[in-house]
Amino acid sequence: MRPRAAIWRDVHASRLKLFVLSLLWRAHASSLRAFLDVDLGPFEKQLRSFLQRDDPGSPDEFAVFLTRTVNRPSGQVGIPPVKCRLQGRPNNINVYRMHLHEHELVVKMDSRKYSESLRSVQLSPGQPVVVLLDEFLSSNEAKLLRNFFRRRRGVSRP
């Protein structure tokens, strides 16, 4: 069985969090068409202040966690941030999801805290960075892609 997480011990979690937050803020501030849907709303002022002070905030403020999809076909390097609701407990926490190559960067845009399981892997100062691993070949995304291409080729399989 493959490990479900990777541990990055030599990565400075606070600096990484600031980097991720800066990507999100820059997307919000951009006038490029790809980023028009990125709107930080009431969180923009506080996030900008954190970045100006070089302060990542507490681990629960704009909490960030990372995933890495393994065995993913190479392709698009980056996908603009997308706002969505993270299912689980507490229910429907607002997050932005960004993709850089095979990594997904998830930033909480909600006053509520992540569940205990996600809080244990969010970026925290002085702690190793935990990257959750997701197997692409068995993911829902891969199943959707397979079905899409089968329909385009006119092949229907159960």
N, C-alpha and C positions, 0 to 999 in steps of 0.2 A: 504494500500500500504506500502511495506517495504521501509526502508531508502535506498538510493542509495550510501551512504558513511558512514563510521564509523570515528569518531574523536578520536584520541589517544592524550589526553592532557598531560599525564604524561610521554611521551616518548621524549627523547632528539633527535630532528631531525638531528642535525649535527653528533651525535655519530652513529645514525642509518645509515645515509648516508655513513659514513666511513666504517661501518661494511659491507654494501652491496658492496661498491667499493672494499673492501679487498677480498670478496668472488670472485668477477670477476677477479681481478688481480691474485689471487692464482690459479684460473682455467687456466688463460693464462700461468702462469709460470710452471704449472704442466706438467709432462711427462706422466701422466696417459692417457690411451686410450680414456676414456670418455670425456676428455677435449681437444683432438687434434684439434678440429675445432675452439677453442677459440683463436683468434688472434687479439690483440688490435691495431696492426699496429702502425701508427704514434702517437696514443694516449697513448701507454704504458709508455713511459718515463715520461710524465706529470702526469699520474695517479700514477705511482710509487713514484714520487716526493711528491705528495699530501699526500700519505699514510705515507711516511717517516717523513714528517713534522707534521703529525696528523692534516692536514688541509683539510676540506671538499670542499674547493673552494667556488666560488659563487654558488647560487642556479642553475644558468644556465649551469655551467661547470659540465659535467658528471651528468646532472640532473637525479634524481631518483623519480619515483612514484611507488606506491604499489596498488595492487588489491587483493581482497580476494574472492574466489569462495565459495559461501555458498551452502549447500546441495550437496556437492560433495562426492561421495563414497570414503571411506578411501582406501588408497593404497600407492603408491610410495611416499616416504618422500621428496626426492629431485630429480630434473631433471637438468642436466648440462645446462649452459648458451647456448642459441641459438641466433645467430645473425639474425636479420630480419629488414625489413623496416616497420616502423609504418605509416599506411595510415592516411591521413588527411591533414590538412593545417598547416604549410608548408608540401608539399608532400614528402613522402618517407624518413622520418628521420630514420637514422640508429640507431638501439638500440640492446642491448642484453636483452633477457628475461630469467629469472631464476625462478624456482619454488621451494619453500620450503613448503612442506605439502600443505595447501590450499591457500598459498599466492604466488602471482607473483611479482617479483621484476624487474622493467624495468629501464635500465640504458641507457641514451642517449650517443651514440658514434658518434657525429656529431657536427660540428661547428654552425649549425643553431639552433635557439631556438624552443622549443615546441610551439604549438598553445597557445593562451591565456587561453583556458579552461584547458589544461594540466599544464600550468605554475601555475595556481591557486592551483593545488594539488601536485606539486612537493615538495620534502622535502626542507624546508627553515629554517634557524636558527631562534630560538625564536618563531616559529609558531607551532601550534598543527600539528600532523601528520594526514593527511587525507588518508584513505584507501578506494578506490573505490570498491563497492560491485558488484559482478556478480552472478546472479542466475544460478547455474549449470544446473538444470533440464530443463531450457528453452534455454540453450546456444547452439551454433552451434556444440560445442564439444560433448555435450550429444546426439544431433541428429545423428552425425556421428557414435558415438558408438552404438546407437540403431540400425542403419541401418547395421552396420558391423555384429553385433550379429544375426540379423534377417537373413542375407545372409548366415551366417555360419550354422544356424539351418535349412536353406532351407525354411524359412517362408518369403513370400513376401506380404507385406501390403502396401497400398497406403500411 
